[in-house]
Amino acid sequence: MDREGDNYDLYSELEARAARYVIRLSTNRKLVGEHEKLKQVVGRAECLFRREVWINPRAPGRPHDYHAARNAREATLAVSAMAVELSRSSNFAPGSPPSLKVNIVTVTERDCPKGDEPIAWYLVTNEPIATAQEVAAVVDAYRARWVVEEFFKALKTGCQIEKRQMESYEALRVALAIFLPIAVRLLALRDDARSEPEAPCVELSARQLHLLRTCGSRPMSATPSNHEVYMALAALGGHLRSNGPPGWIVLGRAYEKLLILERGWVAAVAPRDPIDD
C-alpha cells in the first residue's frame, strides 16, 4: 500500500491476522526507547546495496498535491533496513497494542540534482530483512504497486466496473469473472506497446488480429507489432492521434467492440473459419 495506508491500527490488525504487508510510511512516527523519530533513527542504518534506476518526469500537480514536479533522470538509490518498535498513536482504536515491532526498509536517493526532490521511501513491513536479497524483495514488492494501480485503472476506468451498479455480491462476482481477464489483457497490450513496441503482438488471437485489420481504420502489417496493434485498437475505440496517448476509456471501448465483432464473426462463419487460433 502507498502512504494512505500508513495507519497504526491497520498495522496492528494486519499483525493480529498474521497478514504479510509492505506499506509506505507517511508520518514520521515515534519509537519506543528512542528520543529521535523513525526517519532519523533508520537514517543511520548501514547501506546494504545500491540500485541505478530511471526516474520518469512528472508534471506539476494540482494545488496542495504532495507530488512535486520533477525532471527525468538516472537516480542512484541506497537501500538499508532496520527493525524498530513503533509507539502507539495518540488516536488509537480500542484494543490496539501499546507498541508494534516492525521492520523498516529505507530507499533514499544519493546525489540528487539540485532543484529536484530526492526519492525517499520508508517501507513498513513484517517481511524478513536478514539478508540483502530479502530486503530487495521488499523493495520489489512495493514497486509492484504501480502495476497493481494501473490494473485497477484498467478495471475501473477501462471496463467501467463501478458503473455496472451491481447490487449483490453474486452479481459483482460474476461481473469480476468477466472483466478481470479483460483488464489484464488491456494492461498487457498497453505495457507491451510501451516496453517492446517493435516486437510481434501476441496478446490478441489470430482471429482478433484479422478482424482488427479488416474492420479497423488503421492499416496493419502482415505480422503487426505491439505498437501497431495498440494504435489500431485505440482507433477502433475512437482515439485521435492529436489527443495524445490512448486512455483507459478508449481502450476499454475498443476492446469491447473487438469482442462484439469476434462474436459476430464466430456466429456467422465459425463452421468454415479458416483462421486457426
C-alpha positions as CSV (number, residue, x, y, z in Angstrom):
1,M,0.0,0.0,0.0
2,D,1.0,3.6,-0.5
3,R,1.2,6.4,2.1
4,E,-2.6,6.4,2.5
5,G,-2.2,3.0,4.3
6,D,0.1,4.4,7.0
7,N,-2.1,3.7,10.0
8,Y,-1.2,2.3,13.3
9,D,-4.5,0.5,13.8
10,L,-4.1,-1.1,10.3
11,Y,-0.7,-2.3,11.2
12,S,-2.0,-3.9,14.5
13,E,-4.9,-5.5,12.6
14,L,-2.5,-7.0,10.0
15,E,-0.2,-8.2,12.6
16,A,-3.1,-9.8,14.6
17,R,-4.2,-11.6,11.4
18,A,-0.6,-12.7,10.5
19,A,-1.0,-11.0,7.2
20,R,2.1,-10.1,5.2
21,Y,2.3,-6.4,4.2
22,V,4.6,-3.7,2.7
23,I,3.2,-0.1,3.4
24,R,4.9,3.2,2.7
25,L,5.3,5.4,5.7
26,S,3.7,8.9,5.7
27,T,4.1,10.0,9.3
28,N,7.5,10.3,11.0
29,R,6.5,8.1,13.9
30,K,7.6,7.9,17.5
31,L,9.6,4.8,18.5
32,V,9.8,3.0,21.8
33,G,13.1,3.7,23.6
34,E,14.2,6.4,21.2
35,H,14.4,10.2,21.6
36,E,14.5,10.7,17.8
37,K,11.7,9.8,15.5
38,L,11.7,6.9,13.0
39,K,13.2,8.6,9.9
40,Q,16.1,9.9,11.9
41,V,16.8,6.6,13.5
42,V,16.6,4.4,10.4
43,G,18.7,7.0,8.5
44,R,21.7,5.7,10.5
45,A,21.3,2.2,9.2
46,E,24.1,0.8,7.0
47,C,23.6,0.8,3.3
48,L,23.1,-2.8,2.1
49,F,23.2,-2.3,-1.7
50,R,22.5,0.4,-4.3
51,R,20.5,0.4,-7.5
52,E,20.6,2.6,-10.6
53,V,17.1,3.4,-11.8
54,W,15.4,5.6,-14.4
55,I,13.1,8.2,-12.9
56,N,10.3,9.4,-15.3
57,P,9.4,13.1,-15.5
58,R,6.4,14.4,-13.6
59,A,4.4,17.5,-14.4
60,P,3.3,19.9,-11.7
61,G,0.2,18.6,-9.9
62,R,-2.9,20.3,-8.5
63,P,-2.6,22.8,-5.7
64,H,-1.9,21.0,-2.4
65,D,-0.7,17.9,-4.3
66,Y,2.3,16.4,-2.4
67,H,3.7,15.1,-5.7
68,A,6.3,17.7,-6.8
69,A,7.2,18.2,-10.4
70,R,10.5,16.6,-11.5
71,N,12.7,16.1,-14.4
72,A,13.6,12.7,-15.9
73,R,17.0,11.4,-14.6
74,E,19.1,8.4,-13.7
75,A,19.0,8.0,-9.9
76,T,21.2,6.1,-7.5
77,L,19.2,4.6,-4.7
78,A,20.7,3.4,-1.5
79,V,18.8,0.7,0.4
80,S,19.0,-0.1,4.1
81,A,16.9,-1.9,6.7
82,M,16.3,-1.9,10.4
83,A,14.0,-3.4,13.0
84,V,12.1,-0.9,15.2
85,E,9.3,-0.7,17.7
86,L,6.5,1.7,16.8
87,S,4.9,3.6,19.7
88,R,1.1,3.6,19.6
89,S,-0.6,6.6,18.0
90,S,-2.5,9.1,20.2
91,N,-5.8,8.4,18.4
92,F,-5.6,4.6,18.6
93,A,-8.6,2.4,18.4
94,P,-9.7,0.4,21.5
95,G,-7.7,-2.8,21.8
96,S,-4.7,-1.6,19.8
97,P,-1.4,-2.8,21.4
98,P,0.8,-0.2,23.1
99,S,3.6,-0.9,20.6
100,L,4.4,-2.9,17.5
101,K,7.7,-4.4,16.4
102,V,8.1,-4.0,12.6
103,N,10.8,-3.8,10.0
104,I,11.7,-0.6,8.1
105,V,13.3,-0.7,4.7
106,T,14.6,2.7,3.6
107,V,15.2,3.7,0.0
108,T,16.9,7.1,-0.5
109,E,18.4,8.8,-3.5
110,R,22.1,9.8,-3.4
111,D,23.5,12.8,-5.2
112,C,20.1,14.1,-6.3
113,P,20.3,17.0,-8.8
114,K,19.8,20.4,-7.3
115,G,16.2,21.6,-7.6
116,D,14.7,18.1,-7.7
117,E,13.2,16.3,-4.7
118,P,15.2,13.2,-3.8
119,I,13.5,9.8,-3.8
120,A,12.8,8.7,-0.2
121,W,10.7,5.6,0.7
122,Y,10.3,4.4,4.2
123,L,8.6,1.0,3.9
124,V,6.9,-0.6,7.0
125,T,6.8,-4.4,6.7
126,N,6.7,-7.7,8.6
127,E,8.7,-9.4,5.8
128,P,12.2,-10.7,6.8
129,I,15.2,-8.4,6.3
130,A,18.0,-10.7,7.4
131,T,19.7,-10.6,4.0
132,A,20.2,-8.2,1.2
133,Q,18.1,-10.5,-1.0
134,E,15.2,-10.3,1.5
135,V,15.4,-6.5,1.6
136,A,15.4,-6.3,-2.2
137,A,12.3,-8.5,-2.2
138,V,10.5,-5.9,0.0
139,V,11.5,-3.1,-2.4
140,D,10.3,-5.0,-5.4
141,A,7.0,-5.8,-3.7
142,Y,6.4,-2.0,-3.2
143,R,7.5,-1.3,-6.8
144,A,4.8,-3.7,-7.9
145,R,2.2,-1.2,-6.5
146,W,2.3,0.8,-9.7
147,V,1.4,-2.2,-11.8
148,V,-1.4,-3.0,-9.4
149,E,-2.7,0.6,-9.6
150,E,-2.7,0.5,-13.4
151,F,-4.5,-2.8,-13.3
152,F,-7.3,-1.3,-11.2
153,K,-7.4,1.7,-13.5
154,A,-8.0,-0.7,-16.4
155,L,-10.7,-2.4,-14.4
156,K,-12.5,0.7,-13.1
157,T,-12.0,3.1,-16.0
158,G,-11.4,0.8,-19.0
159,C,-14.0,-1.8,-18.0
160,Q,-16.1,0.7,-16.0
161,I,-16.8,-1.9,-13.4
162,E,-18.1,0.7,-10.9
163,K,-20.7,2.0,-13.4
164,R,-22.2,-1.5,-13.6
165,Q,-24.0,-0.7,-10.3
166,M,-24.1,-4.3,-9.0
167,E,-26.5,-4.7,-6.1
168,S,-25.4,-8.1,-4.8
169,Y,-22.2,-9.9,-4.1
170,E,-23.1,-12.7,-6.5
171,A,-23.7,-10.2,-9.4
172,L,-20.4,-8.5,-8.6
173,R,-18.6,-11.8,-8.5
174,V,-19.9,-12.8,-12.0
175,A,-19.0,-9.3,-13.4
176,L,-15.5,-9.6,-12.0
177,A,-15.1,-13.1,-13.5
178,I,-15.9,-11.4,-16.9
179,F,-14.0,-8.2,-16.6
180,L,-10.8,-9.2,-14.7
181,P,-9.3,-11.1,-17.6
182,I,-10.2,-8.2,-19.9
183,A,-8.4,-5.7,-17.6
184,V,-5.4,-8.0,-17.6
185,R,-5.4,-8.1,-21.4
186,L,-5.8,-4.3,-21.7
187,L,-2.9,-3.8,-19.3
188,A,-0.7,-6.3,-21.2
189,L,-1.5,-4.7,-24.5
190,R,-0.5,-1.2,-23.3
191,D,2.6,-2.4,-21.5
192,D,3.8,-4.4,-24.4
193,A,3.3,-1.4,-26.7
194,R,5.5,0.7,-24.3
195,S,8.2,-1.8,-23.4
196,E,8.5,-3.7,-26.7
197,P,6.9,-1.6,-29.4
198,E,8.5,-3.4,-32.3
199,A,8.0,-6.9,-31.1
200,P,5.2,-9.0,-32.7
201,C,1.9,-8.8,-30.9
202,V,1.0,-11.9,-29.0
203,E,-1.8,-10.6,-26.8
204,L,-4.5,-10.9,-29.5
205,S,-5.5,-14.1,-31.2
206,A,-5.1,-14.6,-35.0
207,R,-8.8,-14.1,-35.4
208,Q,-8.8,-10.8,-33.4
209,L,-5.9,-9.5,-35.4
210,H,-7.7,-10.4,-38.7
211,L,-10.9,-8.6,-37.5
212,L,-8.9,-5.6,-36.4
213,R,-7.1,-5.4,-39.7
214,T,-10.4,-5.9,-41.6
215,C,-12.7,-3.6,-39.6
216,G,-10.3,-1.1,-38.2
217,S,-9.4,2.3,-39.7
218,R,-5.6,2.0,-39.4
219,P,-3.6,-0.4,-41.6
220,M,-1.5,-3.1,-40.0
221,S,1.3,-5.2,-41.5
222,A,1.1,-8.9,-42.0
223,T,2.9,-9.5,-38.7
224,P,1.9,-6.5,-36.7
225,S,4.0,-5.1,-33.9
226,N,2.7,-4.3,-30.4
227,H,2.6,-0.6,-31.2
228,E,0.7,-1.2,-34.5
229,V,-1.9,-3.3,-32.8
230,Y,-2.2,-0.9,-29.8
231,M,-2.8,2.1,-32.0
232,A,-5.1,0.2,-34.4
233,L,-7.2,-1.0,-31.4
234,A,-7.3,2.6,-30.0
235,A,-8.5,3.9,-33.3
236,L,-11.3,1.3,-33.1
237,G,-12.4,3.0,-29.9
238,G,-12.4,6.5,-31.4
239,H,-8.9,7.6,-30.5
240,L,-7.4,10.5,-32.4
241,R,-3.6,10.9,-32.7
242,S,-3.9,14.6,-31.8
243,N,-5.3,13.7,-28.4
244,G,-2.1,12.1,-27.1
245,P,-1.7,8.5,-25.9
246,P,-4.9,6.5,-25.7
247,G,-6.6,6.4,-22.3
248,W,-8.3,3.6,-20.5
249,I,-11.8,4.6,-21.5
250,V,-10.8,4.5,-25.2
251,L,-9.0,1.2,-24.9
252,G,-11.9,-0.4,-22.9
253,R,-14.4,0.8,-25.5
254,A,-12.2,-0.5,-28.4
255,Y,-11.7,-3.9,-26.9
256,E,-15.4,-4.3,-26.2
257,K,-16.1,-3.5,-29.9
258,L,-13.5,-6.1,-30.9
259,L,-15.1,-8.8,-28.8
260,I,-18.5,-8.0,-30.3
261,L,-17.0,-8.2,-33.8
262,E,-15.4,-11.5,-32.9
263,R,-18.7,-12.9,-31.5
264,G,-20.5,-11.9,-34.8
265,W,-17.7,-13.5,-36.8
266,V,-17.9,-16.7,-34.9
267,A,-21.7,-16.8,-35.2
268,A,-21.6,-16.3,-38.9
269,V,-18.6,-18.3,-40.2
270,A,-17.2,-20.4,-37.4
271,P,-18.0,-23.7,-39.1
272,R,-15.9,-22.7,-42.0
273,D,-13.5,-20.3,-40.2
274,P,-10.0,-20.7,-41.9
275,I,-8.2,-18.9,-39.1
276,D,-6.6,-21.1,-36.5
277,D,-6.3,-19.5,-33.1
